[in-house]
Amino acid sequence: MKIFTIAAGGAVVLALSAATVTATARGPGGHFSKMDANEDGIVTASEMNARHEALVAAADANGDGGVSEEEMRAYRKAKRDEMRAENNPDTNGDGVIDRAEFQASAEKRFDRLDKNDDGVLSEDEQPRRRGRHHRGGRYHGERSE
């Protein structure tokens, strides 16, 4: 059985990070922001190692100090299921989304996006558009004039 140890993970991180990584965060809660523990805009190798050590500790179901492929699959599945449950607007679990659940979900999303709590979504607070609904700076279906 293959075991990914903390030491091996640390070596890979050190090799990839080569001292310091600088980048622009994609907003609060992004991967970069989560690794930048002291919020100085720079992710050091030690910050990356701490983040990876926390991941190994969380995914290490049998407590042997490493993460097997099966443990990592189970950990990722649990995290996906947790995220789906958090984002599922069907709060009463009846299999349908009623008007109140839909409205509550929309308000939750708006509140999450409204970073400065002014009740308005400015352009910089709106999520970056990616994927098939965004083409060439315009949204699919929108016509230029």
DRENFI-332609 format. One record per atom (N, C-alpha, C): x, y, z; residue in three letters. Coordinates in pm, whole numbers, plus 32768, in hexadecimal, padded with zeros to 4 digits. Example, Ala and Ser with C-alpha at 12.3 -4.5 7.8 and 13.67 -1.06 7.14 Angstrom:
# residues 2
85277DC7830CAla
84CE7E3E830CAla
85287EB6830CAla
85057F1F82C4Ser
85577F9682CASer
850A80038313Ser
This chain:
# residues 145
80557F8A8000Met
800080008000Met
8059807C8000Met
803580DB7FACLys
808281567FA3Lys
805A81B48014Lys
80B981E98057Ile
80A0824980C2Ile
80E782CB80A0Ile
809C833880A5Phe
80D683BC8092Phe
80F883F1811CPhe
817583FD813BThr
819A842B81C1Thr
81A784C281C4Thr
81A584F6823CIle
81B68586824DIle
823E85B18218Ile
82A585638233Ala
832B85858205Ala
8331858A816EAla
82F78527812BAla
82F885268099Ala
82A9859B8063Ala
823685B5809FGly
81E586278075Gly
823086A98088Gly
827786B580F9Gly
82C6872D8114Gly
8335873F80AFGly
837786D18089Ala
83E386D78026Ala
83AE87067F9FAla
833B86D37F79Val
82FE86FC7EFAVal
82DA87907EFFVal
829F87B97F6EVal
827988467F7DVal
82F3889F7F76Val
835E88787FBBLeu
83D988C87FB8Leu
841288CE7F2CLeu
8411885F7EE7Ala
8447885D7E5FAla
83F688B77E03Ala
837488B57E13Leu
831E89057DBDLeu
831D89997DE3Leu
832A89B57E63Ser
831E8A407E8FSer
83A08A8D7E82Ser
84118A4B7E85Ala
84958A867E71Ala
84B08B007EC7Ala
84768B0E7F35Ala
848B8B777F98Ala
840B8BC37FB3Ala
83DC8C0E7F51Thr
83678C5F7F69Thr
83108C667EEDThr
828F8C647F02Val
82318C6F7E94Val
81E58CF07EA6Val
81DF8D407E3DThr
818C8DB77E43Thr
81238DAC7DD8Thr
80AE8DDB7DF7Ala
80408DD67D97Ala
7FD18E307DC8Ala
7F708E447D75Thr
7EFC8E927D9BThr
7E8F8E337DC5Thr
7E568E4B7E39Ala
7DEA8DF67E69Ala
7D6E8E0F7E14Ala
7D1E8DA87E03Arg
7CA18DB67DB7Arg
7C318DE07E14Arg
7C528E207E7DGly
7BEB8E4D7EDAGly
7BF18DFC7F59Gly
7BAA8E2B7FBFPro
7BA98DE6803FPro
7B7D8D568031Pro
7BC48CFD8073Gly
7B9F8C71806FGly
7BE08C238000Gly
7C2B8C667FA4Gly
7C6F8C207F39Gly
7CE48BD07F71Gly
7D188B767F1FHis
7D868B207F4BHis
7DFD8B747F79His
7E1F8BD97F2FPhe
7E908C2E7F54Phe
7E778C6E7FDCPhe
7E018CA87FEDSer
7DE08CEB806CSer
7DE68C8B80E1Ser
7DBA8C0F80CBLys
7DBB8BAD8138Lys
7E498B87815FLys
7EA48B8580FFMet
7F2E8B61811EMet
7F7A8BD6815AMet
7F568C508139Asp
7F9C8CC88169Asp
7F738CE581F8Asp
7FAB8C998256Ala
7F808C9E82E2Ala
7F8F8D288321Ala
7FFA8D708301Asn
800F8DF4833FAsn
7FD98E6682E9Asn
7F968E43827CGlu
7F518EA38224Glu
7FAB8F1481F4Glu
80288EF181D2Asp
80848F57819FAsp
808C8F598107Asp
803A8F0780C4Gly
803A8F048033Gly
80A48EA97FF8Gly
80EC8E63804EIle
81568E088023Ile
81438D83806AIle
814B8D17801FVal
81418C92805CVal
81CD8C568061Val
81FE8C3D80D9Thr
82828C0280EAThr
82778B6A80ECThr
82E98B2880DFAla
82EC8A9680E4Ala
82B58A648169Ala
82D68AA981D6Ser
82A48A7B8259Ser
820C8A898262Ser
81D38AF38226Glu
81428B008226Glu
81028A9181D3Glu
81408A6F8162Met
810B8A02810FMet
8116897E815AMet
81868968819DAsn
819888EC81E9Asn
813088E08257Asn
8116894C829EAla
80B28949830BAla
802A892482D3Ala
8007895C8262Arg
7F86893F8223Arg
7F7E88AC81F9Arg
7FEA887881C1His
7FEC87EC8196His
7FED878C820DHis
803287B28278Glu
8032875F82F1Glu
7FA58756832AGlu
7F5D87C78326Ala
7ED287C68357Ala
7E7B876B82FFAla
7E93876E827CLeu
7E4887188221Leu
7E6486858240Leu
7EE386618251Val
7F0785D78270Val
7EC785AC82F3Val
7ECD86028357Ala
7E9285E083D9Ala
7DFB85C983CDAla
7DB9861C837EAla
7D28860F836EAla
7D028592831FAla
7D54856D82BCAla
7D3384FC8264Ala
7D6584768299Ala
7DBF847982FAAsp
7DFD83FF832EAsp
7D9D83B4838AAsp
7D4583658350Ala
7CDB8321839BAla
7D1182BC8401Ala
7D7D827883E1Asn
7DAF8211843DAsn
7E1D8242849AAsn
7E4382C28490Gly
7EA382FC84EDGly
7F3282CD84DEGly
7F58829D8467Asp
7FE1826B8456Asp
804482D68426Asp
80178354841CGly
807183C083F4Gly
807B83D3835EGly
803483858312Gly
803383908281Gly
7FA58380824CGly
7F97839981CBVal
7F128391818DVal
7F1A83328117Val
7ECE82C6811ESer
7EC8826980AESer
7E6B82A28044Ser
7E6F82667FCFGlu
7E1882927F63Glu
7D8582847F8CGlu
7D6582187FD1Glu
7CDC82027FFFGlu
7CB1826C8064Glu
7D0C828E80C1Glu
7CEC82F58124Glu
7CD5837C80E0Glu
7D28839B807BMet
7D19841B8036Met
7C95841E7FE9Met
7C7183B17FA9Arg
7BF083AC7F62Arg
7B7C83C27FC4Arg
7B82837D8036Ala
7B188389809AAla
7B12841880D1Ala
7B85845480EBTyr
7B8B84DD811ETyr
7B4D853E80B9Tyr
7B768533803AArg
7B40858C7FD3Arg
7AAA857A7FC0Arg
7A7B84FE7FC5Lys
79EC84E57FB9Lys
79A08525802DLys
79D5851580A6Ala
79958551811BAla
799085E9810FAla
79FC862780DELys
79FF86B880CDLys
799C86E48062Lys
799386987FF3Arg
793186B87F8AArg
78A386AE7FBFArg
788986418009Asp
7803862F8042Asp
77E0869F80A3Asp
784286C780F2Glu
782E87358152Glu
780F87B78109Glu
785A87D2809DMet
7843884C8051Met
77BA884A800DMet
779587D77FD7Arg
771187CB7F97Arg
76A187E37FFDArg
76B287AC8074Ala
764D87BE80DCAla
764188518103Ala
76B38896810EGlu
76B289248131Glu
766F897880C5Glu
768389528047Asn
765089A17FD7Asn
75C989727FA4Asn
7590890C7FE2Asn
751088D77FB5Asn
749E892E7FEBAsn
7455896E7F92Pro
73E889C47FC1Pro
737289787FFCPro
736A88F57FE7Asp
72FC88A3801DAsp
7316888980B1Asp
730088EE8103Thr
732588E78191Thr
72D0888681E1Thr
7254886C81B6Asn
7201880E8203Asn
720B877F81CFAsn
7259876A8164Gly
727486E48133Gly
71FE869B80F4Gly
719B86E680C5Asp
712586A3808CAsp
713386867FF6Asp
71A786A97FBCGly
71BF868A7F2FGly
719186F57ECEGly
7155875F7F00Val
712C87CF7EABVal
715B88517EEBVal
716C88B67E97Ile
7194893A7EC8Ile
711C89957EBCIle
70E789BD7F2EAsp
70738A167F2CAsp
70A18AA87F25Asp
70438B037F18Arg
70648B917F07Arg
70B98BC67F7BArg
70978BA27FF5Ala
70E18BD38069Ala
71718B9F8068Ala
71848B208044Glu
720C8AE7803EGlu
725D8B2A7FCEGlu
721B8B427F5CPhe
725E8B857EECPhe
72898C127F15Phe
722E8C5B7F53Gln
724C8CE47F7DGln
72BC8CE67FE5Gln
72B88C8B8045Ala
73208C8580ACAla
73A88C66806EAla
73AA8C0E800CSer
74268BEB7FC8Ser
745E8C627F7BSer
74068CAB7F37Ala
74318D217EECAla
74678D8D7F4AAla
74258DA17FBAGlu
74528E04801BGlu
74DA8DDD8057Glu
74EC8D5D8072Lys
756B8D2C80A8Lys
75DC8D468045Lys
75C28D297FC4Arg
76288D417F5DArg
76468DD67F52Arg
75DF8E297F51Phe
75F38EBA7F48Phe
76478EEA7FBDPhe
76248EC08036Asp
766D8EEB80AEAsp
77008EBF80A8Asp
77188E478073Arg
77A18E168067Arg
77F18E6B8004Arg
77B28E967F97Leu
77F58EE77F32Leu
78068F787F5DLeu
77AB8FAD7FABAsp
77AD90397FD6Asp
7816904B8044Asp
78949053801ALys
790590558078Lys
790190CA80DALys
78D4913F80AEAsn
78D391B48107Asn
784C91CD8149Asn
77EF9170813BAsp
776C9176817DAsp
771F91F88164Asp
772A922E80E8Asp
76E092A880CBAsp
765B928E8085Asp
7639920F8071Gly
75BB91ED8032Gly
75BB91FB7F9BGly
7631920F7F60Val
764092207ED0Val
76B791CD7EA4Val
76A9918A7E31Leu
771B91417DFALeu
776091997D93Leu
77D691C87DB5Ser
782492167D56Ser
786D91B77CF8Ser
78A691EC7C8DGlu
78E691987C2AGlu
795691437C66Glu
79A4917C7CC2Asp
7A1391317CFDAsp
79E490C57D5EAsp
796690CA7D8AGlu
793190627DE4Glu
78F38FED7D97Glu
78D890017D18Gln
78988F987CCAGln
78FF8F2F7CA3Gln
78D68EAF7CA3Pro
79348E457C83Pro
79648E4E7BF4Pro
79E18E227BDFArg
7A168E1D7B57Arg
79CB8DB47B09Arg
79A88DD27A90Arg
795C8D757A3CArg
79BD8D1B79F1Arg
799F8C9979F3Arg
79EE8C3979A9Arg
79908BD4796AArg
79C28B89790CGly
79748B1C78D5Gly
79248B43785BGly
78C78AEE783BArg
787E8AFB77BDArg
781F8B7177B8Arg
77FB8BAB782AHis
779C8C1B782AHis
77E28CA17819His
78648CA0780FHis
78AE8D1D7800His
790A8D0F7788His
78F08D5E7724Arg
79408D5576AAArg
796E8DE07680Arg
79F08DEE7672Gly
7A278E69763AGly
79FC8EE87680Gly
79F08EE57702Gly
79CA8F5C774CGly
79368F757756Gly
78E68F28770AArg
78548F367711Arg
781B8EB67747Arg
77A88EBF7780Tyr
77638E4977B0Tyr
77148E0A773FTyr
77108D88773BHis
76C98D3F76D3His
763A8D7376C6His
76138D90764DGly
758C8DBF7635Gly
75808E577632Gly
75E68E9B7661Glu
75E58F2E7661Glu
76138F6075D9Glu
75D58FC475A5Arg
75FC8FF97522Arg
7643907C7532Arg
76AC908E74E5Ser
76F2910F74E8Ser
76A691717490Ser
76AF91EE74B3Glu
766192517467Glu
76BA92AB7419Glu
